[in-house]
Each structure stands twice: as structure tokens, then as C-alpha cells.
């Protein structure tokens, strides 16, 4: 029997709008209070508890998220749809184990959509259950032989299995479609085709496929590109205004921020070997790593609350009180432990996140005791590799729709690091990807010594360790394999496309020793 709503539709709508405003202002306590009240006033409204479940997951309260999602399933009339939405929410807040459970329940329901089988197949792919994933894709195609998402994932599974010709054969008809409802899947398909052609050594065709994907995205990128200059303003501000004296003062302030925590930031530009280094370190029993969470960024935004949107980093950090810094430190580690679903204890926490390279000053302000590991790789390989990644369109990724933009973003991000490094009092170590794949043991010993951690040979078997855990990074398929050298110097296959932009990379090539 459906439970009756205890509030008018207009009052409920206003309550939900107020809650949305609280979320936008990062007033999470008030948001959850309003949403929980709305759920009690309209107990049969499964959409409210679905939203609550997603919100709790985004705030790292996974038991509360599961409670809400389970309630949504109980009260919803159409189980398959809501189970699929619950699984999608869990995937969005990177709880793939929870997502798997909801998707597995969804496919047992009558009337389940073919795409749900494919979404579960993609989860199985992350868990390295490739045969099971292929069977799920087959079930989706039995329900709808033209399911474009199923065809895309089948092609990717074929590519992972080395069946490159079969993968290409599957993709070509999909990419020839013009149905606007398949637009986003076809973009992913062009990226996948580019990867397949690259593996076959058909480099010009591969570049044409990547450029086609970018071309399809570009019309929707205008608003992002228009506001992206403000990001560069902040980067230039950090490089120009946060001096060595400021960083020294923030470093010395660590005496007021006790007890000291064992923390190291692993940063650098994406596709520079951060995931490989992180998995090596995570294999050590005295180290625990976190993969590309938004926790520190949210911690910084909390400090920025009350400032105008265009407030400069130096102003925000300089204005932070001792009490707010202490609270931010506690919140950061509490969220990290929730994300890890296990206590950190006395272990060294490695926060691996390339995007935090631009927030190095904020890390120093909040955690003066932090050490910094910076992954380096030939800038030309970095730019090419990142250009080929199938990134969802957002403010940051909009700059990677051209090789010119990609090179510009590399120069901006690594330019911040080059400006900050000589001013810092914090210990830092630059680690070259090429050195890692050439002599993993020597590099691992040097990194562990820098971190103050004893040698443990298990770090050399990182691929075995990675196969026993869920790797959340986009490069999850690569780090479960032993080190290979095939990615070194790959840019030369596409040199003619990079040629116009190489002069802008030349200072970094020289500085980092890649001449």
C-alpha cells in the first residue's frame, strides 16, 4: 500500500529547492536535514531517497548511502529501473563493489533494459572478470542486437583480448550511425577506434579517429572554454604571488598544527606515470594510497566558503584561521578513512592526484609536514597520451580538444610546479616514468628512502597486488600487468601532428632532461 504524502506538492518543491541551494553553498548539514525531512513527509517518493543516497555517497558516508538506496528500491514500483539508477549512483561516487550488487539485482528483474547488462559488464571489466563481462554483453545484444553501448563494450573487450580486427569490424557500423541518441556513445567509439588503430601501427588513421571524437565534442565546449581563462588566471596568480617567504611561513606554521600526520602528495601531469608509482607504493605494508579523490579539493573549497568565486588562492589561504586549518585537517583524514573503508592508523598516506599539482600551496598551508612526489615523463609523450584519452566534457577537459590546447594545459599545470619547487621548504622528489620502467628496483628504493619507509621487495610485485584490489584509475587495465617499455618515445609516431607545438614544450623537455 502506497504511503500518503504529508505535505503539499508546492511545499515539497520549495523544500527540495532550498536543499539544492544548501548543497551548492556546501552547507551539507542543512542539506541532509532538509532532504531527510522531505523523505519523511513524502515516504513513497523514491526519487528523494535516491538523491539522498547519491549525496551521502558523494560525502563519503557509504552506510547512509546504502540505507537510502535500499529504501528507494523497496518503495519504488519499478524495481529494475531504480536498481539500475542505484548502481549508477554508486559508480558515480566510485563505490564499484556497491554498484555491482545493485546491477546484479537489476538484471534479475523483468523488463530490465539492455544497457543495464552492459553497465554491469563494465563493472566486471574493472574487476578483471572479462569472460563474465562478455557474456553479459551477449545477453544485452540478444535483447537488442543494435544496442550501441553493448557493441562499444564488446569491441573494447575484443581489443583487450588482442582481437583487433574483430574490434574494428564491430565499431565501424556503430560509428556510421547518425541517430542523435547515440551521440555520446559514438564519441567513445571514435576514441576506441583510435586506440585500436594505434595498436595496429596505423597512426594516421588513429589520429583521424581521435580528431573526429574531438570534433563531435567541440560544439558543446564553448561555454567551458569561455570560462577556462579564469582557471589560468588562478594558476598565474599562484606562480606570481605565492613567494618563497610565504611558503616558508606556512611551512614553519606546522608547529601550531600538531600532531603531524604522515602524508605525501603524488602529483604531476596526468599520464606521467602517477598510477604506476602509486600502485608500486601501495604494495608496501606501511603505505596506504588514495586514487584521485576529490577530498582535498573539497577541503580547499570549504576554506574558500564566504569568499567571492574569483578570490585568489593566496588570499584564501592567508586568511585561514588556526581553528579552520585544524578542522580542515581533521575533516580531510576523516573523509579519507571513510573513502578507504578502513583506518589509516600510523601508515603513510599517499594522496595520488595529478589535478592537485595546481593546489600545492594549499597542501603546504594545510599540511606543512607533507612530502611531495612529482611524476615526470617526456612532455611530448604526456601530451599525446592525454590527448588520446576519452575524457567526459567539463571545464578542464575542454582544453584538451586540440593538440594546441593540450600543450597549453601541460605548460600551465607544470609551469605552476616549476615555479613552486624552488620556493618550497617541503621535501620533494621528482620521479621519471622512463627510469621506473628501465630499473624499477632502483627507483623504488630511492622513493621509499625519501619517504622514510623501509625497503620491502613486495613493491616489485605491484602487478600481483593490483590484481587483488580494485584499481579506480582510468589506467586500471595497465597497472595489473608487469612494467613494459612500449610507451616510451611513442610521440615520435605522431611527430608531424605535434610539430607546430613542440617549441612550447621545449623548455620542459630541456629542464627535465629529455633532449
Buried (B, 14 or more C-beta within 10 A) or exposed (E): EEEEBEBEEEEBEEBBEBBBEBBEEEBBEBBBEBBBEBBEBBBBBBEBBBBBBBBBBBBBBBEBBBBBBEBBBEBBEEBBBBBBBBBBBBBEBBBBEBBBBBBBBBBEBEEBBBBBBBBBBBBBBBBBBBEEBBEBBEBBBEBBEEBBBBBBBBBBBBBBEEBBEBBBEBBEEBBEBEEEEBBBBBBBBBBBBBBBBBEEEBBEBBBBBBBBBBEBBBEEBEEBBEEBEEBBEBBBBBBEBBEEEBBBBBBEBBEEBEEEBBBBBBBBBBBBBBBBBBBBBBBBEBBBBBBBBBBBBBBBEBBBEEEEEEEBBBEBBBEBEEEBBBBBBEBBBEBBBBBBEEEBEEBBBBBBBBBBBBBBBBBBBBBBBBBBBBBBBBBBBBBBBBBBBBBEBEBBBBBBBBBEBBBBBBBBBBBBBBBBBEBBBBBBBBBBBBBBBEEBEEBBEEBBEBBEBEEBEEBBEBBEBBEEEBBBBBBBBBBBEEBEEEBBEBBEBBEEBBEEBBEBBEBBBEEBEBE
